[in-house]
Amino acid sequence: MTVGVAAADRMVTWGLTEFEHEEPKLNSVTDRAVILASGDALRAAKVIRGVKAELPAGVSVEKLSELTTEQYCKQRDQQVELEQFRSRGLTREKFYRGESQPLQAQHFFGIDQFVLTYNWNVELLVVGLDEDGSHLFSVGHPAGTMHDWSPIGFHAIGTGGVQAIQSMIGFSHSSRRTLAETVFAVYASKKRAEAAPGVGKDTDLAIISQNGVRRLTQIELAELEKAFQNYVKPVSKETLDQVSDLLEKRKNAPIERK
């Protein structure tokens, strides 16, 4: 059975402030697709609202990702306009047409570089199913770049993204894994991502299938947590004694010199 599995924390970033919030960061946008967000929560919410407002019926996951990219770029462009051009009494269009007051070369190229490299501090994952199967896309910096991660079978965003991706690699995850294997790998990878700053302890996990989006209940998440704790339980005393015996036997062994 073709499914998608997605997990998110509930840590909200708002400017320099971070806090756990009751609202999930895992947003259902169609019957069989969700969008996850990291970075500035208010900006991400605005993108998702824009996507929902323009969403046609029966949209494919790829088209949904393209709409998400369009909204990201639109909102990012508005922020660039506000920060760099409006205070100068300009628009970006007038600036690049040369209708601004003459600028020294370093000032012109400084503004141009800002426009090109501006990080809007929002990342999004689009996870869903359509007639062509399951899909996974990311949208984010630089400038609303969209990537298709479906051939890999997994991806992660946010400050804990590296830890989560390394964990999924450690599980040797692929689209051939069973639902149980996938759910556990995704949950365990989210838990490991909590080692990174800015990743919250609360977890939302959803399974996306032909029947729709099903979010795991708190009871189910508690059972998953038990399974995870059993998986990462400390090394047994017997194992440590075995290693100690090995080292003891080698204590007086000659040191190899090159």
BELCOR-V19753 format. One line per field, one symbol per residue. phi: phi as a letter, one per 30 degrees, with the letter a starting at -180 (. if undefined). burial: I if it has 16 or more other C-alpha atoms within 10 Angstrom, else O. Layout:
phi: ???
burial: ???
This chain:
phi: .dbbbbbadbdccbiccbadbdddcccdcbdbabbcbbjddddddddddddddcdddidddddedddddddeddddddddeddccddcibcddddddidddecdeddddddddeddcecdibbbccbabbdcjcbbbcblddhidcbcceddjaabbidcdddddddddddhdaddddddddeddddddddddddddicdddbcbbccbddkcccddddddddddddddddceedddddddddddddddcecddddbc
burial: OOIIIIIIIIIIIOOOOOOIOOOIIIOIIIOIIIIIIIIIIOIIOOIIOIIOOOIOOOOIIIOIIIIIIIIIIOIIIOOIIOOIIOOOOIIIOOIOOOOIOOOOOOOOOOOIOOIOOIOIIIIIIIIIIIOOOIIIIIIIIOIIOIOIIIOOIIIIIIIIIIIIIIIIOOIOIOIOOOIOOIIIIIIIIIIIIIOOOIIIOIIIIIIIIIOIIOIOOOOOIOOIIOOIOOOOOOOOOOOOOOOOOOOOOOOOOOOOOO
